[in-house]
Amino acid sequence: MSPGTVPGDEYNSELPPHTIQNLAAALPGNLNGRADASLSARPVTGTRPGRSGGPRAADSAAHPATHTVEISTPGVARAARPATGVVAALSVPAADSSAATHSRRERLRTENGPAPESASMLTSDRLLAVNRKTKPPPHGTWNSFVYAATLHLVNLGDSAKVRAHNAMDERIRREFEGGTRFVPILTRKGGVGKTTVTALLGMALADAREDRIIAVDANPDRGTLSERVSKQTRSTVRDVVSKAASIGGFTDFSALVSRDATRLDILASDTDPLLSEAFDENDYNVVADLAARYYSIMLTDCGTGIVHSVMRATLQRADSIVIVSGGSVDEARLASETLTWLEANGYGDLVRNAIVALNTATQGTNLVKLEEIESHFRSRVREIVRIPYDPQLAAGSVISYNDLKPITQLAARTLAALVVEGLPADRAV
């Protein structure tokens, strides 16, 4: 220790001289100046005292010399000294660093990051690691056989057919926000299977989706939509209109509809010919307003009277439309004229987003080039779907969706997927 040095003001190190100089140069400016002055003012002792207090040359050769560096610092409390330079970067409290990171994360999330995820995003497919224990048993004849024959050691996954079916389900199950979607099914000609297509579309939607689907028979000329399912009530749209004020919940409304095995609800039209013309635009709006409380999608089986007031109310609410055409020359021409009428009356957007359901079960289909009909409609609408012949549909009676031919079910599901994809996903109620 140098004479006049207060204990605690010196720093003993076993480092070589050039390392001491490097450390001194790395100090901030205000400290570096004092370190240089101290180094120049006080000599460095290059000897190491022995046990008897004298220098030992052997120890000096075998051990590094002891160097004393004295750094004078202002008499300021350590807690009050402001940190600068490298010292500041290394002395940030952990809490402040966390707060800075958190605020930055929140800022990036607000400015550039995605919107917060809902709880529905936490699906099993996303969270569970796929392995032998968590992978579900496969579906499909051959894949299931291999899984069973190998005592569950070989899991090939679902067959291509099953995967395609599930992919179609995902398309049909697309979620909506902001109110009921209205889809009228219409054409200017009767007898082309408009009611059958309405029932098929509704069943495909209700079978795949988890929300509520309703099909309303708005035909003022005695529609037959309710005859496509097993009747559970004799109520009609007229009863809904007359009891509208007393309907306080879904239980009251569901007592007025019939429901089939797919959970499709059907509201019948008036059966009394003396009252059929009484169902007008105002009545339709009453029914639609009530249905909008409880259902996600409302299908409307429209009549052939395209200029009827019910048609005007239907089109004003429509989010998408389905045009039904038969396979004959006059049926295809009348369906195309329906599109022309819609374009001429300000519904061009609906026409461009429309789906044409081409019913190939009508007379004359085998004599007509269906490809040419499809080519014509493809130039005017978004998509075309062929509805194949099915004996159950041709009977004109109750439709059992599970008993339809696989190709008929596929056509109905394809129509449902295309309709859903054309509906707005989010909008104000």
MIKOLBA-345409 format. One record per residue: x, y, z of N, C-alpha, C in turn; residue in three letters. Coordinates in steps of 0.001 Angstrom, whole numbers, plus 500000, padded with zeros to 6 digits. Example, Ala and Ser with C-alpha at 12.3 -4.5 7.8 and 13.67 -1.06 7.14 Angstrom:
! residues 2
513190494310507800512300495500507800513200496700507800Ala/512850497750507080513670498940507140512900500030507870Ser/
***
This chain:
! residues 429
500866498819500000500000500000500000500900501228500000Met/500587502206499166501399503421499070501161504304500263Ser/502161505098500555501977506008501704500831506975501447Pro/500033507219502444498920508171502347497677507592501719Gly/497701506306501393496518505682500770495582505167501851Thr/494341505532501686493336505090502651492926503667502319Val/492839502800503305492412501420503027491078501391502303Pro/490989500563501262489761500482500476489853501251499190Gly/490952502183499044491092502968497818492012502300496830Asp/492489501110497120493397500439496207492756499159495699Glu/493254498721494530492712497522493914493871496612493564Tyr/493936495437494156495005494478493933494568493467492881Asn/495392493220491917495062492290490842496276491459490513Ser/496042490250490081497105489365489627497236489413488111Glu/496645490428487448496653490522485996497924491169485509Leu/498366490849484292499545491510483713499278492978483458Pro/500324493794483264500150495259483098499316495616481899Pro/499484494902480768498733495328479581497236495091479761His/496847494094480560495419493870480824494838494981481665Thr/495629495469482613495172496594483427494930497807482556Ile/495826498044481590495653499186480698494392499018479849Gln/494135497803479401492937497581478582491671497808479390Asn/491668497357480638490508497586481486490301499060481750Leu/491359499749481957491245501188482198490724501906480970Ala/491141501455479785490671502111478554489206501825478301Ala/488697500700478823487292500353478588486340501069479518Ala/486872501740480537485998502460481470485405503688480800Leu/484227504165481278483644505399480725484624506559480842Pro/484321507616480065485239508754479984485537509408481303Gly/484513509584482136484735510287483395485591509481484358Asn/485519508138484249486339507297485105487707507031484483Leu/487767506966483166489010506653482475490059507719482698Asn/489578508982482695490532510077482932491156509982484285Gly/490338509666485283490881509564486644491802508364486769Arg/491454507259486070492314506078486146493667506357485526Ala/493698507079484378494967507415483751495806508313484638Asp/495110509298485258495854510211486142496423509463487325Ala/495639508547487871496117507785489025497277506885488646Ser/497174506299487418498256505425486981499548506186486748Leu/499408507425486240500619508232485990501174508838487262Ser/500283509062488239500741509724489470501389508745490417Ala/500933507487490414501453506538491395502165505409490667Arg/503359505110491055504107504033490387503523502677490743Pro/503781501747489821503315500378490042504447499567490626Val/504183498927491698505192498115492367505286496776491689Thr/506511496403491255506680495159490506507323494064491303Gly/507361494163492608507959493118493449506923492503494329Thr/507234491297494743506321490606495653507055490317496940Arg/506570490767498087507272490557499353507288489101499726Pro/508401488687500300508506487307500802508028487229502220Gly/508259486070502805507813485895504186508528486827505133Arg/509817487128504836510590487987505744510503489445505376Ser/509700489768504342509503491158503966510421491591502874Gly/511445490816502439512366491205501394511935490653500060Gly/512488491191498936512126490693497609512682489311497393Pro/511970488508496595512370487157496276512360487017494765Arg/513583486863494172513688486803492722513050485540492174Ala/513173484445492936512596483187492456511087483272492367Ala/510452483868493392509005484023493379508580484944492255Asp/509360485979491978509007486906490908509041486203489577Ser/509928485266489391509986484553488121508883483515488003Ala/508506482952489135507506481868489091506084482377489139Ala/505827483533489690504463484036489868504351485402489238His/503200485748488742503022487107488211503111488118489330Pro/503630489274488950503802490329489955502479490920490349Ala/502427491489491544501236492169492047501299493623491635Thr/500222494107491017500163495504490557499057496197491295His/499328497336491767498357498128492522497924499298491656Thr/496619499384491391496053500488490611495095501241491507Val/495298502488491633494460503321492519493577504189491655Glu/492288504063491841491301504837491078490557505719492046Ile/490652507024491849489966507987492707488608508287492109Ser/487549508138492880486172508411492426485552509432493337Thr/484591510234492819483931511236493664483210510578494817Pro/483058511305495863482399510779497054480900510863496953Gly/480332510181495976478885510163495804478393508771496159Val/477251508734496796476687507432497165476503506584495929Ala/476802505258496051476753504381494899475352504329494286Arg/474342504324495105472980504220494592472593505450493794Ala/473270506605494056472890507846493388473697508105492153Ala/474721507289491875475561507546490716474816507176489441Arg/474733508064488469474087507704487215474978506796486404Pro/474410505717485836475175504775485024475192505249483592Ala/476383505194482991476517505623481608477270504576480820Thr/477202504668479514477985503812478635477711502351478867Gly/478789501562478902478668500123479083478088499786480435Val/478408500590481431477882500342482776476374500441482784Val/475831501433482058474374501589482021473706500404481352Ala/474339499912480290473744498783479576473713497531480424Ala/474711497386481334474787496182482150474069496294483470Leu/473623497505483806473048497708485137471561497986485096Ser/470838497650483960469402497853483908468726496839484811Val/467865497258485736467205496314486625466358495335485824Pro/466219494125486364465455493083485669464011493487485476Ala/463428494172486469462033494570486357461840495566485236Ala/462771496533485106462653497524484047462795496867482684Asp/463723495900482551463898495200481280462635494441480898Ser/461997493801481863460759493077481588459664494025481168Ser/459582495172481835458552496146481487458767496676480089Ala/460035496933479740460313497434478404459950496408477349Ala/460294495136477614459946494080476673458446493924476548Thr/457748493999477672456297493846477649455643494977476865His/456084496199477093455482497318476383455768497230474891Ser/456959496780474545457297496628473127456438495553472491Arg/456240494443473207455403493368472691453970493843472482Arg/453471494593473453452111495105473316452003496078472151Glu/453056496908471978453022497878470884453040497177469533Arg/453899496152469372453950495420468123452656494657467872Leu/452089494145468942450836493403468794449715494325468340Arg/449723495567468840448682496515468476448865497023467056Thr/450138497295466690450387497914465400450449496896464269Glu/451227495842464451451496494929463348451037493506463596Asn/450780493140464824450488491751465145449068491361464783Gly/448785490044464782447434489565464481446475489852465629Pro/445189489755465316444165489976466337444209488843467363Ala/443779489109468585443780488051469611442943486851469170Pro/443428485671469466442727484449469084441615484148470071Glu/440542483555469552439433483129470403439719481746470971Ser/438920481348471955439119480045472587438885478903471614Ala/438076479125470581437804478066469612439031477679468804Ser/440079478525468827441297478213468092442132477144468786Met/441856476873470053442606475866470805441999474491470553Leu/442200473976469366441645472684468973442614471558469320Thr/442085470349469352442920469187469638443955468968468545Ser/443563469210467309444503469031466196445700469953466330Asp/445488471120466914446568472097467042447451471813468251Arg/446865471375469342447599471277470603448233469912470852Leu/447606468863470360448107467523470661449175467111469658Leu/450284466642470184451337466113469313450870464792468723Ala/451066464631467423450604463431466741451609462303466977Val/451176461292467693451994460101467897451072458897467991Asn/451656457766468336450892456517468336449755456543469346Arg/449935457300470428448910457325471480447795458317471172Lys/448149459438470570447153460492470355446510460432468980Thr/447113459755468008446541459689466670445287458846466691Lys/444149459375466232442886458618466306442908457430465360Pro/442064456437465613441980455281464711441574455730463309Pro/442092455084462293441784455514460916440377455129460498Pro/439866455855459514438580455534458902438826455165457446His/438063454233456970438266453694455632438475452197455723Gly/437926451459454788437922449992454880439329449413455002Thr/440201449705454050441535449121454058442375449649455219Trp/442321450945455474443117451527456549442699450975457903Asn/441411450773458107440938450192459371441368448736459501Ser/441366448015458381441791446610458420443264446500458806Phe/444118447323458206445544447294458530445759447661459995Val/445025448619460482445149449055461872444793447921462832Tyr/443725447185462518443301446082463384444234444879463254Ala/444692444590462038445526443416461813446903443551462457Ala/447385444771462585448708444992463196448604445331464675Thr/447454445038465276447242445305466701447546446771467032Leu/447080447638466190447177449089466369448602449622466259His/449496448832465696450869449303465543451057450139464281Leu/450274449865463247450370450597461978449088451391461780Val/449232452712461766448089453600461574448335454419460313Asn/447673454052459233447849454742457957447055456038457874Leu/446273456340458897445432457528458833444185457282458014Gly/443353458309457884442109458166457138442389457966455648Asp/441471457298454998441593457082453561441379458398452817Ser/441732458418451552441567459628450740440105460044450655Ala/439214459070450603437783459376450543437314460053451822Lys/437759459548452952437367460138454232437960461539454380Val/439215461712453972439829463037454049439091464043453181Arg/438655463621452006437886464513451134436547464878451770Ala/435931463904452424434654464167453109434851465170454238His/435900464996455012436166465930456114436499467328455594Asn/437225467389454486437543468691453911436281469412453444Ala/435337468670452886434066469262452482433288469742453699Met/433341468969454778432678469401456018433238470738456500Asp/434550470891456442435157472139456887434687473316456054Glu/434512473106454763434007474180453909432575474549454278Arg/431756473539454544430352473810454866430223474443456248Ile/431149474118457161431049474601458543431638475990458750Arg/431946476672457703432511478019457823431631478881458728Arg/432279479561459663431548480343460658431218481734460141Glu/430117482293460675429673483623460309429591484499461549Phe/429703485776461328429530486747462399428555487821461918Glu/427636488187462814426800489343462502425471489042461857Gly/424724488069462348423352487905461892423127486744460950Gly/421851486550460603421413485452459749421743485731458285Thr/422087484665457548422308484762456112421067484231455393Arg/420614484968454377419395484619453650419762484155452241Phe/419247482977451864419546482398450562418232481956449912Val/417713482710448958416523482264448227416887481304447101Pro/416007480335446860416146479390445749414986479684444806Ile/415290480058443567414241480566442695414478480214441243Leu/413442480350440451413462480236439002412091480675438498Thr/412004480950437203410741481420436641409858480274436181Arg/410351479079436198409561477944435698409345476934436808Lys/408136476434436917407847475392437881408159474019437332Gly/408255473055438251408475471683437840409912471334437512Gly/410858472177437894412272471881437603412999471348438829Val/412286471150439928412905470596441127413404471637442101Gly/412789472816442075413232473892442977413020473508444440Lys/411875472940444759411598472526446135412522471394446559Thr/412795470458445657413706469361445965415110469878446230Thr/415578470821445419416899471404445625416952472151446950Val/415884472838447306415850473540448591416002472561449750Thr/415276471449449685415364470440450745416752469815450784Ala/417317469490449633418649468895449596419696469839450179Leu/419644471096449764420600472083450263420472472247451773Leu/419245472353452256419040472512453690419520471319454485Gly/419280470115453987419715468908454683421231468805454714Met/421889469134453614423351469086453585423947470096454549Ala/423370471271454633423855472291455572423631471864457015Leu/422416471394457308422085471018458688422857469793459144Ala/423151468870458221423869467655458593425320467949458946Asp/425939468925458301427362469205458531427598470304459562Ala/426723471273459632426929472412460530426339472125461907Arg/426791472907462882426311472737464254425287473797464645Glu/425124474839463808424122475855464123422779475474463497Asp/421826476359463597420466476041463154420242476525461726Arg/419565475680460953419221475973459568417714475823459421Ile/417093476764458711415663476690458456415399476926456977Ile/414422476198456453413953476392455083412492476814455153Ala/412181477956454570410833478522454624410200478423453244Val/408998477891453206408251477809451951407481479115451780Asp/408001479981450911407369481283450671406598481299449364Ala/406243480137448867405468480054447637404022480457447918Asn/403550481552447342402169481968447612401137481083446931Pro/401583480164446083400665479297445338400700477866445848Asp/400686477698447171400631476367447784401884475558447493Arg/402954475850448257404198475116448088404135473732448706Gly/405110472904448347405133471512448813406412471192449583Thr/407114472177450070408374471927450773408168471074452015Leu/407096471302452744406871470560453983406627469079453723Ser/406290468697452481406050467307452158407347466541451919Glu/408488467209451963409778466541451790410344466027453111Arg/409685466325454225410081465807455534408844465284456242Val/409068464500457290407942463993458076407326465149458862Ser/406061465367458671405385466490459325405249466227460818Lys/405582467235461590405439467179463035404457468227463542Gln/403953469045462638403005470080463000402194470465461774Thr/401036470996462000400189471479460916400305472998460765Arg/401193473580461515401348475037461465402017475455460156Ser/401743476691459753402295477238458518402819478648458769Thr/403272479282457698403748480658457818402646481573458334Val/401404481231458021400286482056458500400196482023460014Arg/400474480873460618400443480776462081401582481583462701Asp/402734481584462060403854482380462573403505483852462552Val/402863484307461478402495485722461379401462486086462436Val/400482485230462618399406485553463567399860485447465023Ser/400875484610465301401351484426466676402674485143466945Lys/403082486001466051404393486646466168404555487370467497Ala/403507488040467951403617488819469186403804487939470414Ala/403352486692470357403430485803471528404645484882471494Ser/405433484940470436406627484090470337407754484760471110Ile/408090484166472246409098484769473107410434484076473123Gly/410551482941472455411823482210472451411810481120471405Gly/412924480412471328413054479379470303412076478234470537Phe/411747477951471775410795476873472052409442477174471428Thr/409006478422471532407726478806470926407789478700469408Asp/408915479116468834409020479096467376409152477666466862Phe/409936476835467555410160475470467084408895474629467100Ser/407884475028467866406622474291467882405851474473466582Ala/406273475425465756405558475723464517406264475167463285Leu/407374474440463478408136473918462345408261472408462467Val/408619471779461354408907470349461331410410470158461185Ser/410953469142461843412397468907461831412671467484461361Arg/413641467355460438413969466029459939415194465491460656Asp/415709464333460202416807463663460896418101464456460858Ala/418275465321459889419496466122459803419422467390460655Thr/418319467612461337418051468803462155417676470020461313Arg/417236469797460089416727470898459273415297471214459683Leu/415029472464459982413676472917460302413010473455459042Asp/411763473067458852411009473495457671409711474140458123Ile/409466475331457597408230476063457875407372476008456624Leu/406197475409456743405334475165455591404635476441455142Ala/404179476424453894403389477539453365401917477289453663Ser/401097478281453312399657478131453525399116476998452669Asp/398225476215453261397622475103452532396208475423452066Thr/395612476435452629394262476822452232394349477683450975Asp/393798477250449859393901478036448630393237479397448728Pro/392299479554449659391647480842449821392554481856450513Leu/393589481362451216394468482260451945395863482352451331Leu/396158481561450320397509481505449804397969482849449258Ser/397102483580448606397502484868448052397653485926449135Glu/397199485651450343397287486645451413398708486786451941Ala/399575485803451664400952485877452146401713486848451251Phe/402048488006451794402656489050450984404006489476451563Asp/404479490614451097405795491112451495405893491361452989Glu/404877491962453562404904492249454993404920490967455820Asn/404140489982455397404123488707456116405490488029456055Asp/406108488082454884407430487471454755408432488150455685Tyr/408375489463455785409308490179456662409097489807458118Asn/407850489562458511407586489127459889408230487771460145Val/408058486846459220408643485513459365410167485594459365Val/410722486389458455412175486503458359412773487137459612Ala/412098488130460168412610488770461390412620487795462557Asp/411594486961462659411559485983463736412614484894463519Leu/412747484431462292413745483401462007415152483916462262Ala/415372485199462036416706485776462237417124485763463702Ala/416191485594464605416540485526466026417196484195466391Arg/416833483125465680417194481793466146418021480979465148Tyr/418166481431463911418816480620462889419987481375462261Tyr/420981480600461850422152481179461195421953481343459700Ser/421240480408459087420976480458457652419493480178457429Ile/418878481016456604417477480829456232417391480662454723Met/416936479483454294416670479220452883415219479543452580Leu/414969480115451419413612480478451037413260479804449726Thr/412263478933449763411753478290448553410744479235447927Asp/411170479947446878410339480976446269409389480365445244Cys/408332481095444979407384480672443955407871481064442570Gly/407048480728441570407406481058440196407066482499439849Thr/406239483142440661405876484540440391407008485476440790Gly/407883485759439870409080486518440198408767487987440475Ile/407616488466440011407248489865440253406333489996441466Val/406098488909442170405250488965443359405952489757444453His/405179490382445326405772491220446373406658490415447313Ser/406369489119447513407210488285448358408606488171447763Val/408679488098446432409978488008445782410798489266446025Met/410165490418446024410885491661446281411483491670447686Arg/410711491258448670411211491208450045412315490163450187Ala/412186489062449475413192488004449541414527488472448979Thr/414480489128447826415714489579447182416380490715447948Leu/415611491536448627416196492622449400417035492102450566Gln/416681490946451083417436490358452188418523489388451722Arg/418499489010450468419349487916449991420828488247450098Ala/421607487288450605423064487358450604423641486586449427Asp/422926485599448950423310484821447779422049484152447274Ser/422069483704446013420889483067445442421299481776444745Ile/420338480854444652420505479615443902419437479592442819Val/419854479495441565418936479404440435418851477941440021Ile/417627477420439931417432476017439563417020475952438097Val/417741475110437369417439474914435952417275473437435679Ser/416327473115434788416199471749434323417161471491433178Gly/417132470264432676418050469881431619417494470022430228Gly/416289470562430084415718470737428750416015472130428227Ser/415688472344426952415999473619426315415201474759426933Val/413886474577427072413069475663427602413356475928429081Asp/413680474884429838414004475088431264415297475875431424Glu/416286475570430628417546476305430695417342477754430251Ala/416524477953429215416293479312428733415560480152429778Arg/414565479582430450413835480332431476414729480635432684Leu/415613479730433023416542480009434116417476481158433750Ala/417927481179432495418780482280432054418008483588432029Ser/416735483543431656415908484763431671415701485267433097Glu/415691484368434059415616484787435464416825485629435832Thr/418001485203435375419209485990435624419137487345434941Leu/418599487369433732418477488636432995417545489590433728Thr/416432489061434245415495489908434985416152490479436244Trp/416910489655436931417584490123438135418593491222437806Leu/419350491066436751420325492092436358419627493387435977Glu/418490493274435298417765494474434857417116495212436015Ala/416950494559437153416280495182438295417236495474439451Asn/418500495586439142419457496045440147420069494976441020Gly/419955493700440628420518492614441430421691491947440711Tyr/422467492741440005423602492199439275424624491530440170Gly/424832492072441379425783491463442315425343490055442715Asp/424032489880442911423523488554443259423714487579442100Leu/423545488066440880423711487194439711425158486724439604Val/426100487631439771427511487247439644427951486290440742Arg/427271486342441885427620485461443001426698484238443071Asn/425838484059442076424818483011442126425409481637441840Ala/424661480613442278424954479216441972423789478676441154Ile/424077478002440066423039477350439270423042475866439595Val/421905475377440065421731473946440315421052473347439091Ala/421774472543438347421257471950437112420689470579437437Leu/419366470503437453418681469267437797418607468381436556Asn/419360467298436582419416466408435415418350465325435455Thr/417402465415436387416353464404436491415098464803435734Ala/415081465959435105413897466387434383413851465748432999Thr/412688465817432378412508465200431069413338465933430009Gln/413839465176429061414598465757427971416062465946428269Gly/416488465613429491417894465826429845418817464989428976Thr/418403463761428683419269462880427893419345463284426430Asn/418553464278426023418576464738424632419333466047424469Leu/419779466600425558420387467931425536421855467826425902Val/422666468669425305424087468754425645424235469565426931Lys/424358468858428046424454469548429333425712470406429421Leu/426760470006428724427992470804428754427765472193428171Glu/426915472275427153426631473578426555425802474447427494Glu/424877473828428226424108474587429217425025475116430313Ile/425919474270430768426857474695431799427781475796431287Glu/428218475671430048429085476700429476428375478046429420Ser/427087478028429097426330479278429067426239479914430448His/425868479120431448425708479677432791427044480052433417Phe/428098479365433034429402479692433600429844481108433223Arg/429342481617432121429673482980431713428882484030432478Ser/427913483591433281427036484548433961427073484441435483Arg/427324483244436024427252483042437474428591482527437983Val/428653482309439290429909481887439922430186480406439736Arg/429191479538439967429412478097439896428152477395439391Glu/428333476176438904427236475307438476427424473950439128Ile/426333473377439629426365472054440258425283471195439613Val/425671470013439182424700469075438631424049468266439748Arg/422728468179439714421979467342440650421586466078439899Ile/422127464928440255421871463705439477420479463134439741Pro/420121462211438907418846461515439100418959460582440290Tyr/417935460595441130417869459703442280416420459259442432Asp/416171457959442500414780457488442587414024458088443764Pro/414715458298444875414042458850446049413582460287445796Gln/414386461050445066413996462416444740412881462436443707Leu/412962461519442754411954461482441695410575461126442235Ala/410507460450443378409210460061443940408416461257444426Ala/409089462372444738408373463568445184407778463430446563Gly/408320462562447390407787462324448722408839462733449759Ser/408744462127450939409669462431452023411082462003451631Val/412041462868451878413433462593451537414166462133452788Ile/414783460959452696415664460480453759417096460732453301Ser/417741461709453902419054462146453432420078461019453489Tyr/420041460211454529421026459134454685420815458007453690Asn/419624457928453090419339456863452136419554457306450696Asp/419969458525450474420249458980449123421495458301448581Leu/421608458244447270422816457702446665424023458554447045Lys/425177457937447187426375458716447535426638459869446572Pro/426384459666445274426621460739444317425639461888444509Ile/424415461556444965423435462607445245423830463397446488Thr/424278462692447516424752463377448716425948464274448395Gln/426852463771447555428011464569447188427595465835446448Leu/426618465729445567426137466908444854425505467918445817Ala/424723467412446776424095468309447749425149468980448627Ala/426169468229449038427220468808449881428072469807449094Arg/428314469505447828429059470455446999428279471753446850Thr/426979471644446608426136472839446518426172473620447820Leu/426098472922448953426134473589450254427453474316450469Ala/428567473654450118429880474283450305430024475532449451Ala/429563475475448210429671476630447321428791477780447794Leu/427615477461448290426733478510448800427357479186450015Val/427887478392450935428501478957452141429688479844451790Val/430496479420450829431662480204450436431271481534449810Glu/430074481644449283429616482890448695428941483838449665Gly/428760483398450919428099484243451928429128485115452641Leu/428750486328453006429693487197453742430013486606455101Pro/431297486581455438431715485971456700431448486881457895Ala/431485488170457684431334489108458798430622490345458304Asp/429662490797459064428936492005458720428164492478459934Arg/427661493688459875426858494216460979425522493503461022Ala/425003493356462239423708492685462403422617493485461749Val/
***
